[in-house]
């Protein structure tokens, strides 16, 4: 009789044991395909552009006495930091991390700017912003039109109007600086 009770008890526990089995976890979402070499080049250039813009803008807010330059520079820090955060999010979804190191040429330009004061600084900073934003505009337009990764293409397309706005503002600063230089010489 005891054996029967043990078997009956064991049989009663079998359905509970089946319930205790761990269900298979849902399949992991497929990882996005790896970036193409062209997309990786875009990411690296865009990240480096953002880092350089932030570094030079921080310098401008500290060194310039021109309120228009300071205001523009503060906006550059804000916009490029936000832009870098968006780019970093896309890159991390693909297992990539952004490098924010400046290249040797950018370090040299930054060192040159650090040594400048007054109108010379403002003039060179404004010129640098025009040239940099022209290059950035071409970079982002090319990715928006010909990139392979949908998220990067969308990011680039959404960023183009901001870069165009920055270029327009930088050109205004440069023209204002040119006008001031002509009337003070």
DANOR-V850682 format. One record per helix or strand of 3 or more residues. SS is the DSSP state (helix for helix, strand for strand). FROM is the first residue (numbers start at 0). TO is the last residue. If there is no record, write none. Layout:
ss->SS from->FROM to->TO
ss->SS from->FROM to->TO
//
This chain:
ss->helix from->1 to->19
ss->helix from->36 to->62
ss->helix from->66 to->92
ss->helix from->103 to->114
ss->helix from->117 to->145
ss->helix from->149 to->182
//
